[in-house]
């Protein structure tokens, strides 16, 4: 997830999506999903971002 965060800081949303997706698949949980949602938002892929934010809430409804 560190690589995804760095990619986002550098403005490379597509690389951040790739790294955050790997984090989700590797079991990174809600932290990885939030990072993925943020990357999708930066890439203006809002439907995908909303889907990830909903998944976060599904697994942790107190995360608002």
C-alpha positions in Angstrom: 0.0 0.0 0.0 3.0 2.3 0.4 3.6 2.3 -3.3 0.0 3.2 -3.9 0.2 6.1 -1.5 3.4 7.3 -3.1 1.9 7.1 -6.6 -1.1 9.2 -5.4 1.2 11.8 -3.9 3.0 12.0 -7.3 -0.3 12.4 -9.1 -0.1 9.0 -10.8 -3.7 7.8 -10.1 -3.5 4.8 -12.5 -0.4 3.4 -10.8 -2.0 4.0 -7.4 -5.0 2.0 -8.6 -2.8 -0.9 -9.7 -0.9 -1.0 -6.4 -4.0 -0.5 -4.2 -5.8 -3.2 -6.1 -2.9 -5.5 -5.3 -3.2 -4.5 -1.7 -6.9 -5.4 -1.6 -6.2 -8.8 -3.3 -3.4 -9.5 -0.8 -5.8 -9.0 2.1 -5.1 -5.3 3.0 -8.6 -4.9 4.2 -10.4 -1.5 4.5 -7.2 0.5 4.6 -6.4 -0.9 1.1 -10.0 -0.3 -0.1 -9.9 3.3 1.1 -6.7 3.9 -0.7 -8.1 2.3 -3.8 -11.3 4.4 -3.6 -9.1 7.6 -3.2 -7.1 6.5 -6.3 -10.3 5.9 -8.3 -11.5 9.4 -7.2 -8.3 11.0 -8.4 -8.6 9.2 -11.7 -12.2 10.5 -12.0 -13.5 6.9 -12.0 -16.3 7.8 -9.6 -18.5 4.7 -9.9 -15.5 2.5 -9.0 -14.7 4.8 -6.1 -18.2 4.7 -4.8 -18.2 0.9 -5.0 -15.0 0.7 -2.9 -16.4 3.2 -0.3 -19.5 1.1 0.0 -17.4 -2.1 0.5 -15.6 -0.3 3.4 -18.9 0.6 5.0 -20.2 -2.9 4.5 -17.3 -4.3 6.5 -17.1 -1.5 9.0 -20.2 0.6 9.3 -18.5 2.8 11.9 -16.0 4.0 9.3 -17.7 7.3 8.3 
